[in-house]
Amino acid sequence: MSPVKIIIIAVLLYLGYRLLVGDWNKKKDHGADKSALDGQDEGPVADVLIEDPICHKLVPKQQAIRLKSNHNNEILYFCSEECCNLFVRQEGENE
């Protein structure tokens, strides 16, 4: 057998080994994920995107400007002070 064929066979065997071992490790990790979904807490979610009611941009909730609405006592989230101020002006005009 020529050296080139030996190298090709060795590379193919190595790749096959990595595929088998990698697939086995994924199955072990998948079992750990399943147990986390069965009631174990993985930790808090990083952040939730919310929609600005004025410009309809999606903003991370932790970075949004919060305002409590006078009409239905819900908390509204805005992408910027400008959108918040515009909403307050529009609410004042509607009253």
FENGI-V318884 format. One record per pair of residues at least 4 apart in sequence whose C-alpha atoms are under 6 Angstrom apart, sorted by the first residue. I is the first residue (numbers start at 1). J is the second residue. D is the distance in Angstrom with one decimal. If there is no record, write none. Layout:
i->I j->J d->D
i->I j->J d->D
This chain:
i->18 j->22 d->5.7
i->19 j->23 d->6.0
i->26 j->30 d->6.0
i->36 j->40 d->4.6
i->48 j->60 d->5.6
i->48 j->61 d->5.6
i->49 j->58 d->5.7
i->49 j->59 d->5.2
i->49 j->60 d->4.5
i->49 j->61 d->5.8
i->50 j->58 d->5.3
i->50 j->59 d->5.4
i->50 j->61 d->6.0
i->51 j->56 d->5.4
i->51 j->57 d->5.5
i->51 j->58 d->4.6
i->52 j->56 d->4.6
i->52 j->57 d->5.4
i->52 j->78 d->4.8
i->52 j->79 d->6.0
i->59 j->79 d->5.9
i->64 j->77 d->5.6
i->64 j->78 d->5.4
i->64 j->79 d->5.4
i->65 j->77 d->5.4
i->65 j->78 d->4.9
i->66 j->76 d->5.8
i->66 j->77 d->4.7
i->67 j->75 d->5.6
i->67 j->76 d->5.2
i->68 j->74 d->5.7
i->68 j->75 d->4.3
i->69 j->73 d->5.0
i->69 j->74 d->5.4
i->78 j->84 d->5.8
i->81 j->85 d->6.0
